[in-house]
Amino acid sequence: MKLNQLIAELEIRQTWGNTSAEVSQLDFDSRKVTAGSAFVAVRGTQTDGHQYLDKAIAAGAEVIVAERGPETAAENGVGCWLEVADSSQALGQMAAAYYEHPSEKLQLVGITGTNGKTTCATLLYQLYQELGYRTGLLSTVENRIGEQTIEASHTTPDAVQINRLLAEMVYAGCTYVFMEVSSHAADQNRIAGLTFAGGVFTNMSHDHLDYHGTFKAYIEAKKKFFDTLPKGAFALVNTDDKRGSVMVQNTKAKAYTYSLRSMADYRARVINNSPVGLHLELDGQEVFARLIGHFNAYNLLAVYGTAILLEADRDEVLRIISGLGGPSGRVSYVRGDKSDVVGVVDYAHTPDSVEKVCQTLADMLRPKQRLITVLGCGGDRDKAKRPLMAKAACDFSHMVIMTSDNPRSEDPEAILDDMEPGVSEKCRQQALRITDRRSAILTACRLANTGDIVLVAGKGHEQYQEVKGVKHPFSDFEILREALLK
């Protein structure tokens, strides 16, 4: 592809060389550069691509895109050097052009918020598959192109991966795509260059302050997604969350609202929340859904509103919603054939999500039944939320076992030390520390009596535990199932 085709939408400060050079591939990792590559020097959280300009040039880069001009004769020897204000923004725009703007050929909807992104994206994917459309999904749990599953490694892939996947979806005949948009992705311009048909805001609570630094910065990162939506798009926000109105303050998209508690464009009411599902009045129609909890009532309402805004048939949407199931690891039940104890695996990893899932399960208990929660906090992540997560679990559980999640490079015992302040004196007798996660799950099941619920929170769908940079095979589902079969 000609360079001038790749850079047509870039704001370029200065140019050295020939912009009609031929580009063989687009890279931001110097290790992947080959002869004829265009290398974009992106400033990341761990490293700065500008440190590897010499390596990229030595590997045969024909084009350099950076936030500075060439400093040496060797650097100036490439076919073309472009100086831009923001190379991450440039990468997104170039990636979109390289793959011939696939998002413009799709109805692409992004879902953002602290909790509910995966569930909403997955439910929308399921809904549109059932409506008869070949549909794409980009989520934490998995990426899907129609029925094909592709393993997901991040909430939102990098800009090149996103456009490659979207191009594959176009080629496969997909017409609708639903994707999670994380605060990291918005902040790092991983979604730059994409054309969205709509955006959905679920809710906002404490998370990722290890990255953003302040809650205000976290909110601004989410808001950035809505600020960049085009005029013809829709922006659907949860007005029961006070940040819902903030999200659409500066958007060019048409704003719509959904709510369980106040007037909104799309409304629902929980008639009954039981262990077998939700009985809802949704937009004036009674619906039974297989999901549980008020938080899933919000998710279903967001899905319904999105589908109506995409002009799906209302009656068909309501019919299909009643049969939808959530993604793996989101309030997923695990029952052993011989057990009278209910096991639940959930991805809850923020104070708000821990509180919501614990409260939902506690509300379902009958007299003498108990909720036993196994909870860990991830290493190398926001430390401030650790005591808050422990407090949320203790507030709604009869017993809490604090354990490892993915300790990563941290000492697991130090993580548990950070959780301890969240355990009040009142809860001390009902709180245990068992560092080994497998032992913690097995202990919870041994302590459970008839009718009790054992919640294993934090890792959800993950099939590994990361310790000291190594991912070891580990499944909460399998260990919980093994324990409940005994």
Order of alpha helices (4+ residues) and beta strands (2+ residues): alpha-beta-beta-beta-alpha-beta-beta-alpha-beta-alpha-beta-beta-beta-alpha-beta-alpha-beta-alpha-alpha-beta-alpha-beta-beta-beta-beta-alpha-alpha-beta-beta-alpha-beta-alpha-beta-alpha-beta-alpha-beta-beta-beta-alpha
